[in-house]
Amino acid sequence: MLKTIKDKWGISSNIQLLTIFLVFGVTGSLSAYISQPLLNFIGIDRMTISSWLYWPIRILIIFPIYQILIVAIGALFGQFRFFWEFEKKMLARLGFKI
């Protein structure tokens, strides 16, 4: 299974694969963590609005934070090239041209 992932992503070593998985984990956790204070800063709180509105807003806030952090954290871990290509593919699928 790991060989399939490595071939698909063009990765040669297990260390690089481990680093990429680590970046995905750190980025996801950090973007979710950052979204809470950002929502508080703009005045959106779970106690002031319905959960039906709060969670979709929070998810919409997490998405752009994640896009920025994945490239930045990837660069910190020495994987800028991989994550820049990953980001370009993701944004192209969403209809953005880079």
N, C-alpha and C positions, 0 to 999 in steps of 0.2 A: 504494500500500500504506500509506504513512504517513497519507494522508487517511482511510483506513478506520479505522485505529487512533485517530486524533484524533477522528473522529466518534463512535466507540464509547465512548471515554473522556470525551468532552465537553471536549476540549482545543482551544484556539483558535490557539495559536502553536507554532512549531517549537522555540523556546527552552524552553517548558514541557515539551514532549515530550522534549527532550534532558535536561532536569533530572530528569524522572521516570525515564528510562532510567539515568541516573547514580546516582540513589538506589537503584534495584533492584540495580545492580552493586555499589555500596559496601556495601549491607546484606547481600547474599549473601556477599560476601568476608569482611566483618567478623564475621558470625555463625559462619562456619566457623572463622575464626581464634580467636574467643573460646571456642569449644567445647573446644578442646584443653586450655588451662589449667584450665578448669572440670572436665573429666574427671580431670585430674591431681590437682586439689584434693580430689576425692571418692575418690581412690585407684584410678581405673580407668586402666590403661595398656596399650598394645598388647603389651608384653612380659609382662604378668601374666595376661592373659586371651586367649582365642581370638579371632581376627579375625572369626569368625562371630558372636560376641557383641559384640565391640567396636564394629563399624561400625553395627549397628542401634541400639545405645545412643547412639552419637555423633549419629546422624541424629535420634533422639528428643530429644536435648538441643538440637540446632540449631533445631528447629522453634519452641519457645517463645522462644528468643533472637531469632530472625528476626521473630516477630510483634511483639515489643516494639521492636526496632531500626527496623523499617520505618516506624513512626509517628514515632519520635523523630528519625531522620535525615531523614525527609520534612519534619518541622517545621523542622529546621535549614536545609533548602534552600527553605523557604517554600512547601511543598506539603502542609501538614498536612491540609487539607480533602480533597484527593484521596486521600491514603493512609489517612485515617480511614475514608472511605467504602469504599475498597478492602478494608481490614481487616474492616469490618463484614460485607461481602459474603462474604469468605473464611470467617470464623467462622460465619456463618449456613449456609453450605454444609456445614460440618463438624458442624452440629447445635447450635451455641451460639447463644443468643438475647441480643442486646444492645439 
